[in-house]
Amino acid sequence: MHLLLIEDDAALRTTLQRSLVCAAMRVDVCSDGLAALANWSSLQPDVVVLDMSLPGIDGLEVLQLARKAGLRTPVLILTARGTVGDRILGLNAGADDYLPKPFDLDELEARVRALHRRRLGSSSGDAHEHATVGALHYDKENGAIYHQHQVLDLTPRELALMSALMTKPGHAVAKERLFEVVFPGELDVQYEAIEVVVYRLRKKLLGTGVTLMTLRGLGYLLKASV
């Protein structure tokens, strides 16, 4: 696998390069946004690992320019800003995955390899995994839910609940099952907490044409307006 690492922190860049080379990857490095796009275009790597905070132009702009230039390489974003809003910005700009700092080197390697496998699967004609309910689209590869090509601003628990519902379009999902998905292993959480997540989601779904319905005795169901 050929990887392009775009990171301005010299110590981190060296550490990551050594680790990934030891994992049997060919790694080219770049330290600033101005040179990143040219290197990306000329090297044609299999995966790009891109830091958001770069001198010259930041990583978000590098990504936007790359996508406009037709560079479709899978991109893993690295950033010290791990908020939901920052993740949404990166995904909307064309990122495929997102890893907040600090991170584990083994996790970075695993995510890079996953992006590479997806690329190989896509190039061999495998279908892109997705689910659709009305105007909502769930991309299973990057874990985001879109409304009219814009990522919905959801908390991790809201996203977990929506993902569970969208992978079962037209079917009710039991409250017990959703609780396990949204609060995995959290024994101190009250069962009724799932209703709070549902309530917040209903407000965020206003204007999307999709309704989160309660089916008494069955669970919850996503329904698109006709």
Contacts in CASP RR format, 6 or more apart in sequence:
PFRMAT RR
TARGET T0000
AUTHOR 0000-0000-0000
METHOD contacts of the structure
MODEL  1
MHLLLIEDDAALRTTLQRSLVCAAMRVDVCSDGLAALANWSSLQPDVVVL
DMSLPGIDGLEVLQLARKAGLRTPVLILTARGTVGDRILGLNAGADDYLP
KPFDLDELEARVRALHRRRLGSSSGDAHEHATVGALHYDKENGAIYHQHQ
VLDLTPRELALMSALMTKPGHAVAKERLFEVVFPGELDVQYEAIEVVVYR
LRKKLLGTGVTLMTLRGLGYLLKASV
1 24 0 8 1.000
1 25 0 8 1.000
1 26 0 8 1.000
1 46 0 8 1.000
1 47 0 8 1.000
1 112 0 8 1.000
1 113 0 8 1.000
1 116 0 8 1.000
2 25 0 8 1.000
2 26 0 8 1.000
2 28 0 8 1.000
2 43 0 8 1.000
2 44 0 8 1.000
2 45 0 8 1.000
2 46 0 8 1.000
2 47 0 8 1.000
3 20 0 8 1.000
3 25 0 8 1.000
3 26 0 8 1.000
3 27 0 8 1.000
3 28 0 8 1.000
3 45 0 8 1.000
3 46 0 8 1.000
3 47 0 8 1.000
3 48 0 8 1.000
3 49 0 8 1.000
3 112 0 8 1.000
4 27 0 8 1.000
4 28 0 8 1.000
4 29 0 8 1.000
4 30 0 8 1.000
4 39 0 8 1.000
4 40 0 8 1.000
4 43 0 8 1.000
4 45 0 8 1.000
4 47 0 8 1.000
4 48 0 8 1.000
4 49 0 8 1.000
4 73 0 8 1.000
5 13 0 8 1.000
5 16 0 8 1.000
5 17 0 8 1.000
5 20 0 8 1.000
5 27 0 8 1.000
5 28 0 8 1.000
5 29 0 8 1.000
5 30 0 8 1.000
5 49 0 8 1.000
6 29 0 8 1.000
6 30 0 8 1.000
6 31 0 8 1.000
6 33 0 8 1.000
6 36 0 8 1.000
6 39 0 8 1.000
6 40 0 8 1.000
6 48 0 8 1.000
6 49 0 8 1.000
6 50 0 8 1.000
6 51 0 8 1.000
6 54 0 8 1.000
6 59 0 8 1.000
6 62 0 8 1.000
7 13 0 8 1.000
7 16 0 8 1.000
7 29 0 8 1.000
7 30 0 8 1.000
7 31 0 8 1.000
7 49 0 8 1.000
7 51 0 8 1.000
7 78 0 8 1.000
8 31 0 8 1.000
8 32 0 8 1.000
8 51 0 8 1.000
8 53 0 8 1.000
8 54 0 8 1.000
8 55 0 8 1.000
9 51 0 8 1.000
10 31 0 8 1.000
13 29 0 8 1.000
13 31 0 8 1.000
15 105 0 8 1.000
16 27 0 8 1.000
16 49 0 8 1.000
16 105 0 8 1.000
16 108 0 8 1.000
17 27 0 8 1.000
17 29 0 8 1.000
19 105 0 8 1.000
19 108 0 8 1.000
19 109 0 8 1.000
20 27 0 8 1.000
20 108 0 8 1.000
20 109 0 8 1.000
20 112 0 8 1.000
21 27 0 8 1.000
23 109 0 8 1.000
25 112 0 8 1.000
28 39 0 8 1.000
28 43 0 8 1.000
28 45 0 8 1.000
30 36 0 8 1.000
30 39 0 8 1.000
31 54 0 8 1.000
31 55 0 8 1.000
32 54 0 8 1.000
32 55 0 8 1.000
32 56 0 8 1.000
33 54 0 8 1.000
33 55 0 8 1.000
33 56 0 8 1.000
33 57 0 8 1.000
33 58 0 8 1.000
33 59 0 8 1.000
33 61 0 8 1.000
33 62 0 8 1.000
34 55 0 8 1.000
34 56 0 8 1.000
34 57 0 8 1.000
36 50 0 8 1.000
36 54 0 8 1.000
36 59 0 8 1.000
36 62 0 8 1.000
37 62 0 8 1.000
37 65 0 8 1.000
37 66 0 8 1.000
37 69 0 8 1.000
40 48 0 8 1.000
40 62 0 8 1.000
40 66 0 8 1.000
40 71 0 8 1.000
40 73 0 8 1.000
41 69 0 8 1.000
41 71 0 8 1.000
44 73 0 8 1.000
45 73 0 8 1.000
46 73 0 8 1.000
46 74 0 8 1.000
46 116 0 8 1.000
46 119 0 8 1.000
47 73 0 8 1.000
47 74 0 8 1.000
47 75 0 8 1.000
47 76 0 8 1.000
47 112 0 8 1.000
47 115 0 8 1.000
47 116 0 8 1.000
47 119 0 8 1.000
48 66 0 8 1.000
48 73 0 8 1.000
48 74 0 8 1.000
48 75 0 8 1.000
48 76 0 8 1.000
49 75 0 8 1.000
49 76 0 8 1.000
49 78 0 8 1.000
49 108 0 8 1.000
49 112 0 8 1.000
50 59 0 8 1.000
50 62 0 8 1.000
50 63 0 8 1.000
50 75 0 8 1.000
50 76 0 8 1.000
50 77 0 8 1.000
50 78 0 8 1.000
50 95 0 8 1.000
51 59 0 8 1.000
51 77 0 8 1.000
51 78 0 8 1.000
51 79 0 8 1.000
52 58 0 8 1.000
52 59 0 8 1.000
52 60 0 8 1.000
52 77 0 8 1.000
52 78 0 8 1.000
52 79 0 8 1.000
52 80 0 8 1.000
52 81 0 8 1.000
52 86 0 8 1.000
52 90 0 8 1.000
53 59 0 8 1.000
53 79 0 8 1.000
53 80 0 8 1.000
54 62 0 8 1.000
57 65 0 8 1.000
59 77 0 8 1.000
60 89 0 8 1.000
60 90 0 8 1.000
60 93 0 8 1.000
63 75 0 8 1.000
63 77 0 8 1.000
63 90 0 8 1.000
63 93 0 8 1.000
63 94 0 8 1.000
63 95 0 8 1.000
64 93 0 8 1.000
64 94 0 8 1.000
66 73 0 8 1.000
66 75 0 8 1.000
67 93 0 8 1.000
67 94 0 8 1.000
73 119 0 8 1.000
74 96 0 8 1.000
74 97 0 8 1.000
74 115 0 8 1.000
74 116 0 8 1.000
74 118 0 8 1.000
74 119 0 8 1.000
75 94 0 8 1.000
75 95 0 8 1.000
75 96 0 8 1.000
75 97 0 8 1.000
75 115 0 8 1.000
76 95 0 8 1.000
76 96 0 8 1.000
76 97 0 8 1.000
76 98 0 8 1.000
76 99 0 8 1.000
76 108 0 8 1.000
76 111 0 8 1.000
76 112 0 8 1.000
76 115 0 8 1.000
77 90 0 8 1.000
77 95 0 8 1.000
77 97 0 8 1.000
77 98 0 8 1.000
77 99 0 8 1.000
78 99 0 8 1.000
78 100 0 8 1.000
78 101 0 8 1.000
78 103 0 8 1.000
79 86 0 8 1.000
79 98 0 8 1.000
79 100 0 8 1.000
79 101 0 8 1.000
80 100 0 8 1.000
80 101 0 8 1.000
81 100 0 8 1.000
82 100 0 8 1.000
84 153 0 8 1.000
84 154 0 8 1.000
84 155 0 8 1.000
84 156 0 8 1.000
85 153 0 8 1.000
87 98 0 8 1.000
88 144 0 8 1.000
88 151 0 8 1.000
88 153 0 8 1.000
90 98 0 8 1.000
91 98 0 8 1.000
91 142 0 8 1.000
91 144 0 8 1.000
91 151 0 8 1.000
92 150 0 8 1.000
92 151 0 8 1.000
95 142 0 8 1.000
96 115 0 8 1.000
96 118 0 8 1.000
96 141 0 8 1.000
96 142 0 8 1.000
97 111 0 8 1.000
97 114 0 8 1.000
97 115 0 8 1.000
97 142 0 8 1.000
99 107 0 8 1.000
99 108 0 8 1.000
99 111 0 8 1.000
118 141 0 8 1.000
122 128 0 8 1.000
128 139 0 8 1.000
128 141 0 8 1.000
129 139 0 8 1.000
129 140 0 8 1.000
129 141 0 8 1.000
130 137 0 8 1.000
130 138 0 8 1.000
130 139 0 8 1.000
130 140 0 8 1.000
131 137 0 8 1.000
131 138 0 8 1.000
131 140 0 8 1.000
131 166 0 8 1.000
131 167 0 8 1.000
131 169 0 8 1.000
132 138 0 8 1.000
132 166 0 8 1.000
132 169 0 8 1.000
133 165 0 8 1.000
133 166 0 8 1.000
133 169 0 8 1.000
133 170 0 8 1.000
133 210 0 8 1.000
133 222 0 8 1.000
133 223 0 8 1.000
133 224 0 8 1.000
134 209 0 8 1.000
134 210 0 8 1.000
134 224 0 8 1.000
134 225 0 8 1.000
135 147 0 8 1.000
135 148 0 8 1.000
135 208 0 8 1.000
135 209 0 8 1.000
135 210 0 8 1.000
135 224 0 8 1.000
136 145 0 8 1.000
136 146 0 8 1.000
136 147 0 8 1.000
136 152 0 8 1.000
136 166 0 8 1.000
136 208 0 8 1.000
136 210 0 8 1.000
136 222 0 8 1.000
136 224 0 8 1.000
137 145 0 8 1.000
137 146 0 8 1.000
137 147 0 8 1.000
138 144 0 8 1.000
138 145 0 8 1.000
138 146 0 8 1.000
138 162 0 8 1.000
138 163 0 8 1.000
138 166 0 8 1.000
138 167 0 8 1.000
139 145 0 8 1.000
139 146 0 8 1.000
140 167 0 8 1.000
143 159 0 8 1.000
143 163 0 8 1.000
144 151 0 8 1.000
144 152 0 8 1.000
144 159 0 8 1.000
145 151 0 8 1.000
145 152 0 8 1.000
145 154 0 8 1.000
145 159 0 8 1.000
145 162 0 8 1.000
145 163 0 8 1.000
145 166 0 8 1.000
146 152 0 8 1.000
147 208 0 8 1.000
152 162 0 8 1.000
152 204 0 8 1.000
152 208 0 8 1.000
153 204 0 8 1.000
154 162 0 8 1.000
154 201 0 8 1.000
154 204 0 8 1.000
155 200 0 8 1.000
157 182 0 8 1.000
157 183 0 8 1.000
157 197 0 8 1.000
158 197 0 8 1.000
158 200 0 8 1.000
158 201 0 8 1.000
158 204 0 8 1.000
160 181 0 8 1.000
160 182 0 8 1.000
161 178 0 8 1.000
161 181 0 8 1.000
161 182 0 8 1.000
161 194 0 8 1.000
161 197 0 8 1.000
161 198 0 8 1.000
161 201 0 8 1.000
162 201 0 8 1.000
162 222 0 8 1.000
163 181 0 8 1.000
164 173 0 8 1.000
164 177 0 8 1.000
164 178 0 8 1.000
164 181 0 8 1.000
164 182 0 8 1.000
165 173 0 8 1.000
165 178 0 8 1.000
165 212 0 8 1.000
165 220 0 8 1.000
165 221 0 8 1.000
165 222 0 8 1.000
166 222 0 8 1.000
169 222 0 8 1.000
170 221 0 8 1.000
170 222 0 8 1.000
170 223 0 8 1.000
171 221 0 8 1.000
172 215 0 8 1.000
172 218 0 8 1.000
172 219 0 8 1.000
172 220 0 8 1.000
172 221 0 8 1.000
173 219 0 8 1.000
173 220 0 8 1.000
173 221 0 8 1.000
174 218 0 8 1.000
174 219 0 8 1.000
175 194 0 8 1.000
175 219 0 8 1.000
175 220 0 8 1.000
178 194 0 8 1.000
178 219 0 8 1.000
178 220 0 8 1.000
179 191 0 8 1.000
179 193 0 8 1.000
179 194 0 8 1.000
182 194 0 8 1.000
182 197 0 8 1.000
183 189 0 8 1.000
183 193 0 8 1.000
183 194 0 8 1.000
198 212 0 8 1.000
198 214 0 8 1.000
198 220 0 8 1.000
201 212 0 8 1.000
202 211 0 8 1.000
202 212 0 8 1.000
205 211 0 8 1.000
205 212 0 8 1.000
209 224 0 8 1.000
209 225 0 8 1.000
210 222 0 8 1.000
210 223 0 8 1.000
210 224 0 8 1.000
210 225 0 8 1.000
211 222 0 8 1.000
211 223 0 8 1.000
211 224 0 8 1.000
211 225 0 8 1.000
212 220 0 8 1.000
212 221 0 8 1.000
212 222 0 8 1.000
213 220 0 8 1.000
213 221 0 8 1.000
213 222 0 8 1.000
213 223 0 8 1.000
214 220 0 8 1.000
215 221 0 8 1.000
END
